[in-house]
Amino acid sequence: MGLITKGQLMGSLCPPIDDKLADQLLSEYISQEKRYVLRDWEPATLDGGQFVEAAARILYHQDSGRLDQRRGVNECLTYVEDPKQQNRHSFREPKSAKHLAKVLRTIYKFRSDRGAVHIDPEYTANQLDSRLVIESCRWVLSEILRVFWSGDPHQVSKAVREILRYEVPVVGNFEGQLIVQRSDCTAEQEILLLLYSAGESGLSRADLGLYVRKAPSKVTEGLQRLQQSRETIRVGSGRFRLTDLGAATVVRELSDKLLLPKETSTS
């Protein structure tokens, strides 16, 4: 078992959330996360608009009972905010709806001011701008999951934690067989990438021996070094997981290894 998938998330949100809106919300979020972790700041900063549109329409649908996949962001959020107190509201948690509306307006206004609508030749996307947008989108998605999760209640906390991760492009899954699709990684690097992709589920020693395409002795040595450096840990189930330090190593030091080789040359 690896990270909770997009399909699993949709299965626990739809219904009550409309499947098309949920698909758009999750697709836009995953796209932003992938670009952010690869330090491509501009898309995360400027392309949050479609995420906001999907989220705003979800709020409007759940609050008004009316599904409108084309309704504008301002119209959707104004209904929820209801400044004239004239609307009927059905959102499960009214206060949460208004908090969501405030954050969505912040994202939408910020991206507009930063040049998503009118290109400013003096504007340069940067990490701080991108982090503000991506963290806000993370909070929005987490809150939507918390309010509307209809699956196993014990899984929602895991889902909320794991939306801070994303699918690792370089790790392929072929009928249950995982493989790091690069030939320039060490055994330690392959272990880190595989465990990053596996998330909280982790991988057994047997799994790592099967999926890391290196000599068994190299896998053993690599795993031992990662345990000594506190980047991996063996948990009660006997499976290995990344520590926070290990996850930070992947994001900060292996960003060039996260892409498929052909993608690296064009990014």
Secondary structure, 3 states (H helix, E strand, C coil): CCCCCHHHHHHCCCCCCCHHHHHHHHHHHHHHHHHHHCCCHHHHHHCCHHHHHHHHHHHHHHHHCCCCCCCCHHHHHHHHHCCCCCCCCCCCCHHHHHHHHHHHHHHHHHHHHHHHCCCCCCCCCCHHHHHHHHHHHHHHHHHHHHHHCCCCHHHHHHHHHHCCCCCCCCEEEECCEEEECCCCCCHHHHHHHHHHHHHHHCECHHHHHHHCCCCHHHHHHHHHHHHHCCCEEECCCCCEEECHHHHHHHHHHCHHHCCCHHHHCCC
